[in-house]
Amino acid sequence: MAEVLRLQGVRKRYGGGASPVVEVLHGIDLALAAGEFVALVGPSGSGKSTLLNIMGLLETPTDGEVWLAGEPVHAASDAARTALRNRYLGFVFQFHHLLPAFSAEENVLMPVLAGRGRITADDRQRARALLARTGLADHAHKRPVQLSGGQQQRVAIVRALMNRPRLVLADEPTGNLDTQTAQEVFGLLRELNREEGTAFLIVTHDPGLAARCDRRIDLRDGRLLPAGSA
């Protein structure tokens, strides 16, 4: 199966000069296959956020290589990284980060507008189809304040899928939801993974949710644990 993301020997250090140097990631080797549904698990301070930022091309590694959809990105310019991020990646966070002045449909279309500067009839059709698929057909023209927490997170998920990304990075996507809504949203992620063929990397503290993924990756103190050792 084709790889969507590969990290080789990735290290990340902060500080220098008057500040002490702290290494947060210590030689990470990791590959994600197209269409995989993977959990990333680790305690606070283990380096999950830094690793996710490097995967999402939001930070560059101090050492090592990063490949996205077969393209080397560790030394790419800021403009190239932005273009690759918009083309290949989607993001879902614990908090939905929807724009309050815009409707659900308009929020979903934001990645298209950011990437191409214009929205076509086909784009609107895809946005509406995805909203309908996630049970939001009757809420497309509502603003975020008019939606429940679960509905807001569904809009955020649809927004992440709008550009047909190869990989969605989801940072605690159910962490701000009650138990039942969290289960429903997680189930929706799983269904969309299968239907769209998009790979998902889910950061979660919930071992039950992690067990429902294809694979679990454990990060401790900036190092990946061998499979099955957690």
C-alpha positions, 0 to 999 in steps of 0.5 A: 500500500502506498505511503502518505507520510514518512518520517525518518530520523526526525529530531526536534530541539528548542533553545540555544544561545542564552537558553538551554537546548531541549530535545523534544523528539529523539529520532522518530521513524514513522510511516503512515499508509494511504487509507490507514486509521491510526491512533497516536497515544501518549501522556502530556509532555511526551512530544505529541503536539510537536510531532503533530506539528511536524507532520502537519508541516507547521514546524520543521524538524531540527534533523531528519527527513519528512516525506508527504505523498512521496514528496520531500518536505523537510527542506521546502520553503514556507510557500511550498509547505503552505501549498502542500499542506492545503493540497494533501492535509486536513486538520481537526482539533479538540475545539472546532475553530469555526469562524463565527460570522459564517454559516456551516457551509461557508466554513466548510468552503474556507479551505477551497477559498484559501487554496484557489481563491474562488469557489465553484458550483462543484465545490458547493455541491461537494460541501452540501453532500458532505454536510448531508452525509454527516447529518447536517443538511438542514443546518448548512446555513446556520452559524456555529452559535446555532449548532450544538457542540457535536454539530460544530465538530461535524462541520469541522470534520467536513471542512477538513475533508473538503479538499480531498486530503490524503491525510487528516490529522485529528488532535483530540477531536472528541476531547471536548464532547460528552461520552455519547457524542464523542462515540458518535463523532469517532464513529463518523470519522471511521466511516468517512475514513472508509468511504473517502479513502483518507488516512487519519491520525487521531491523537487521543487519551482514550484507550477505548477509542485507540483500540478501535483504530487500525494501529496504535502508536505510543509516544513516550518522552519523545520516543516511539515505543515498540509495537505492543509494548505499551 
